[in-house]
Amino acid sequence: MLLQFDHGCFRLLSIPEDFVEPFPSLHQQAQRINRWFVDLSQEDADLLLHSARRRSLKAGERICSRGDAPDGVYGIESGVVRLSGLSRDGRETVLDFYGRNTWFGEVSSLSHLGRFHDIEAHAPTTLLHIGQKELDALLARSHSLSRAFIMLAALRLGILLLAIEQYSVQPLEGRLASRLLMLDSAFGVPGDAEGRIDLHLPQETLAMLIGSTRQRVNQILRNWEELGLVRHHYGRLLLKKRQEIERLADGAFIERPAQRSRSAPAMPLIGGLSLR
């Protein structure tokens, strides 16, 4: 079933019984969110653009704070947006980054609940802003656009559910691999053979993104650099062997040959990865 926004409420719509979406990985789900606007029909895209106002921000300028009343949705025309929260000792905890063509703010705007996170420009950024009243009018006017925004919220919910499962069952190496692939889907440089991520990512930030410590992230990255999987230098990341990183994200286990026990037989290698 699908939902349709109509006259201030949602209705259920039927879909074909044989319709089955392939089950995505975490980074594939992120790719779908990043492509949401690009995949809109021309009519719906034009409706959004004609209703939007352009807003330019400096790095560090606040867009909204946790608990703020929803003021509509935003699309990133250029730049980077950072989502964060506060730890118990009052320090910022970085939760995610959004890049060009990503739209956000739909969850609180559809539910009319307060904003869930602090959001600010991570770099000089240009946003397209559609206010709450304008958004409600658009959703009442266009059934296809209302379905598109519900799909965007559903995709974001899917990422949340996959992330909860990942934190419960996946080792830290797998969580870091998944996060790097998500960042690559949003900030990877197209056509770059070395897999460069165009975003400054110091180890402390990576640690916050996966709920770990800088020391543990440093250890993992050093191991991966020795194996030629990545390169991390002054906060800049290269994914040199993306397929191996994808296997790590899918649950493969990797270890350095020197660390294998002499008494234990070597595990079978698949694509350079030792599976356990």
C-alpha positions in Angstrom: 0.0 0.0 0.0 1.0 3.6 -0.6 -0.1 6.8 1.2 -1.5 9.9 -0.4 -1.8 13.3 1.2 -5.2 14.7 0.5 -6.9 17.7 2.1 -4.8 17.6 5.2 -4.9 13.8 5.8 -3.4 10.6 4.4 -5.3 8.0 2.3 -4.1 4.5 1.4 -3.6 3.7 -2.2 -3.4 0.2 -3.7 -0.3 -1.0 -5.6 0.2 -4.2 -7.7 0.4 -7.4 -5.7 3.6 -8.4 -7.5 5.4 -5.2 -6.7 8.5 -5.9 -4.7 11.4 -3.5 -4.1 14.8 -5.0 -3.8 16.2 -5.0 -0.3 18.9 -2.2 -0.2 22.1 -1.9 1.8 22.6 1.1 4.0 24.6 3.0 1.5 22.2 2.1 -1.4 19.4 3.5 0.7 21.4 6.7 1.1 22.0 6.8 -2.7 18.2 6.8 -3.2 17.8 9.7 -0.8 20.5 11.6 -2.6 18.8 11.0 -5.9 15.3 11.7 -4.7 15.0 15.2 -6.4 16.8 14.0 -9.6 14.3 11.2 -9.9 11.2 13.4 -9.6 9.0 14.0 -12.7 9.7 17.3 -14.5 6.3 18.6 -13.4 6.9 17.9 -9.7 10.4 19.3 -9.9 9.2 22.5 -11.5 6.5 22.8 -8.8 9.2 22.6 -6.1 11.6 25.0 -7.8 8.9 27.6 -8.5 7.8 27.5 -4.9 11.2 27.8 -3.4 13.2 30.8 -2.2 17.0 30.8 -2.4 18.9 31.3 0.9 22.7 31.7 1.2 24.5 30.7 4.3 28.1 31.1 5.6 29.9 28.1 7.2 28.6 27.6 10.7 25.3 29.5 10.2 22.4 27.8 11.9 19.4 26.6 9.8 17.3 25.2 12.6 17.7 24.0 16.2 16.3 20.9 17.9 12.7 21.6 19.0 12.1 24.4 16.6 8.6 24.4 14.9 8.8 23.0 11.4 9.2 25.7 8.7 9.0 23.6 5.6 11.6 21.7 3.6 15.0 22.5 2.2 17.0 21.5 -0.8 20.8 21.9 -1.1 21.7 23.7 -4.3 25.4 23.8 -3.3 27.5 23.3 -0.3 27.3 20.9 2.7 24.9 20.8 5.7 25.7 19.2 9.1 23.3 17.5 11.4 24.3 17.3 15.1 23.1 16.9 18.6 24.6 17.5 22.1 26.2 15.0 24.3 25.5 14.9 28.1 28.5 17.1 28.8 27.3 19.7 26.3 29.7 18.8 23.4 28.5 18.7 19.8 28.0 15.2 18.4 28.0 15.0 14.6 25.3 12.7 13.2 25.4 13.2 9.5 26.2 15.4 6.5 24.0 16.2 3.5 25.3 17.3 0.2 24.2 18.8 -3.1 20.7 17.9 -4.4 19.6 16.4 -1.0 16.3 17.6 0.4 15.6 17.5 4.1 13.1 18.6 6.8 10.2 16.5 5.5 9.8 14.4 8.6 8.9 17.2 11.0 7.1 19.1 8.3 4.8 16.2 7.5 4.2 15.3 11.1 4.1 19.0 12.3 6.5 18.0 15.2 9.5 20.0 16.3 12.8 19.7 14.5 14.7 16.6 15.6 18.3 17.9 15.3 20.5 21.0 15.1 21.3 21.7 11.5 23.8 24.2 10.2 25.9 25.0 7.1 29.2 23.0 7.2 30.6 25.1 4.4 29.3 28.1 2.4 25.9 26.7 1.3 23.0 27.8 -0.9 19.6 26.3 0.0 16.2 26.2 -1.7 13.5 26.7 1.0 9.8 25.9 0.7 7.9 27.3 3.7 5.4 25.2 5.7 2.3 26.9 4.3 3.6 26.6 0.7 4.5 22.9 1.3 1.0 22.1 2.6 -0.5 23.8 -0.4 1.7 21.8 -2.8 0.9 18.5 -1.2 -2.8 19.2 -1.4 -2.5 20.2 -5.0 -0.3 17.4 -6.3 -0.9 13.8 -5.4 2.3 12.7 -7.1 4.4 15.2 -5.1 2.7 14.1 -1.9 3.6 10.5 -2.6 7.2 11.6 -3.4 7.6 13.3 -0.1 6.1 10.3 1.7 8.6 8.1 -0.1 11.4 10.4 1.0 10.3 10.1 4.6 10.0 6.3 4.2 13.5 6.1 2.8 14.9 8.0 5.7 13.0 5.7 8.1 14.5 2.7 6.2 18.0 4.1 6.9 17.2 4.5 10.6 16.0 0.9 10.9 19.0 -0.5 9.0 21.3 1.6 11.2 19.7 0.3 14.4 20.2 -3.3 13.2 23.8 -2.4 12.2 24.6 -1.1 15.6 23.2 -4.2 17.2 24.9 -6.9 15.1 27.7 -5.4 13.1 31.3 -5.1 14.3 32.9 -1.6 14.3 34.8 -2.2 11.1 31.5 -3.0 9.3 29.9 0.2 10.7 32.8 2.3 9.6 32.8 0.7 6.1 29.0 1.4 5.7 29.4 5.0 6.8 32.3 5.6 4.4 30.2 4.2 1.5 27.3 6.5 2.6 29.6 9.5 2.5 31.0 8.4 -0.8 27.5 8.2 -2.3 26.9 11.9 -1.3 30.4 13.4 -1.6 32.4 11.0 -3.9 34.0 12.7 -6.8 32.5 11.4 -10.1 35.0 9.7 -12.3 37.8 9.8 -9.7 39.7 6.5 -10.0 41.1 6.8 -6.5 37.6 7.1 -4.9 38.1 10.5 -3.3 35.5 11.8 -0.9 35.2 15.5 -1.2 34.6 16.3 2.5 37.0 17.0 5.3 36.7 14.0 7.7 39.1 14.0 10.6 39.2 10.9 12.7 37.3 12.5 15.6 34.4 13.2 13.2 34.4 9.7 11.8 34.3 8.4 15.4 31.2 10.5 16.2 29.5 9.2 13.0 29.8 5.6 14.1 29.6 6.0 17.9 33.2 5.1 18.6 36.4 6.7 19.7 39.1 8.5 17.7 41.7 5.9 18.9 39.7 3.0 17.7 39.0 4.6 14.3 42.7 5.4 14.0 43.5 1.7 14.5 41.0 0.5 11.9 42.2 3.1 9.3 45.8 2.2 9.9 45.0 -1.5 9.3 43.1 -0.7 6.2 45.8 1.5 4.9 48.3 -1.3 5.3 46.0 -3.5 3.2 45.6 -0.8 0.6 41.9 -0.4 1.1 41.9 3.3 2.0 44.1 6.3 2.4 43.4 8.9 5.1 45.6 12.0 5.1 44.9 15.2 6.9 41.2 14.5 7.0 40.9 13.5 3.4 39.8 10.0 2.5 40.4 7.9 -0.6 38.5 4.6 -1.0 41.1 2.7 -3.0 39.4 -0.7 -3.0 35.7 0.0 -3.0 34.6 -3.6 -3.5 36.5 -4.8 -0.5 35.0 -2.0 1.6 31.5 -3.1 0.4 32.3 -6.6 1.6 33.3 -5.3 4.9 30.0 -3.4 5.1 28.2 -6.6 4.3 29.8 -8.5 7.2 33.1 -9.8 5.9 36.0 -10.0 8.3 39.5 -8.8 7.4 42.7 -9.3 9.3 46.4 -8.7 8.6 48.3 -11.9 7.7 50.8 -11.2 10.6 48.0 -11.3 13.1 46.8 -14.8 12.2 47.4 -17.5 14.8 50.0 -20.0 13.8 47.9 -22.8 15.4 44.7 -21.9 13.6 44.2 -22.7 9.9 43.9 -19.7 7.6 40.4 -18.8 6.7 39.4 -18.9 3.0 40.1 -15.6 1.2 37.4 -14.0 -1.1 38.5 -10.9 -2.9 41.3 -10.3 -0.4 38.9 -10.6 2.6 39.0 -13.4 5.2 35.4 -14.5 6.0 34.4 -15.7 9.4 
